[in-house]
Amino acid sequence: MDRVFGEDDVRLRTLTDAAGVLRKRERLALRRTLRDFQTIFPQLFFGVYFGTFHEVSSLREFGFWLLNRGAFEDVDVSRPNEGGVLLSVDVGGKAAGITYGYALQPFLSDETTFRAISAAHPYFIEGQWLKASEMVVSKLAKELRKQARRARRDPDDFQDGANTDGPSDFLQRIRASHRGGRRRTQA
């Protein structure tokens, strides 16, 4: 993939609108949605890339490359790219693909990401980029909350094949740090 896209790291933000399809208020709203995702899942991040992909044969390949080569300027270094989710949107072809880091493989599947994109499909077709993106983030956040609950109950089901005596450090952080959607008041 480096031969196609390049070998250098790419500096970008979690919301990159290279195609220029979002209005200012839509960009602000989507940034807020992405920040909310990071508040709920403090060890993860979600990125959205809008572009026109004439020479790219697969959005998933591009997403995989970008997730591996991306230096996300607005993501704290404590959130590695292995804990990232990237929605790549081809605005010209009205297509989308989701790529996620290795650390999320026990929690997400191709079926889950397909369902999230399918739910947003009508909005993508109509060019309602904000609504489509918010729908994808919402569906995946719901699935990750569900999987976090399952991981607390059945940690052995979420081992990524590593031969360890107990849950991985990353898995332990996910279980310990997950913050539900309800606000907690401080005593």
KAVENKA-V918570 format. One line per field, one symbol per residue. phi: phi as a letter, one per 30 degrees, with the letter a starting at -180 (. if undefined). psi: psi as a letter, one per 30 degrees, with the letter a starting at -180 (. if undefined). burial: b if it has 24 or more other C-alpha atoms within 12 Angstrom, else e. Layout:
phi: ???
psi: ???
burial: ???
This chain:
phi: .dddcjcddcdacdcbcddiccdeddddddddddddedddbdccbbbbbcaccdccdbddddddddddcdcddccdddcdddccbbccbcdddhbbbcbbdedcedcbbddddddddddceeddddicddddddddeddddddddddddddddbdddcdcjddbdbddedddddddcecddddcccd
psi: eeeeflflkkkllfjjiffhfkleeeeeeeeeeeeeefeeiffllklkjkakiegkfkeeeeeeeeeefkjjfgkkffjlffglkkjkkjfefhllkkklleffefflleeeeeeeeeefeeeeefgieeeeeeeeeeeeeeeeeeeeeeeeeieffgkgfkjlfakleeeeeeeefkklfkkkkk.
burial: eeeeeeeeeeeebbbbbeeebbeeeebeebbebbbbbbebbbbbbbbbbbbbbeeeebbbbbbbbbbbbbbbeebeeebbbbbbbbbbbbbebbbbbbbbbbbbbbbbeeebbeebbbbbbeebeebebbbbbbbbbbbbbbbbbebbbebeeeeeebbeeeeeeebeebbeebbeebbbeeeeeee
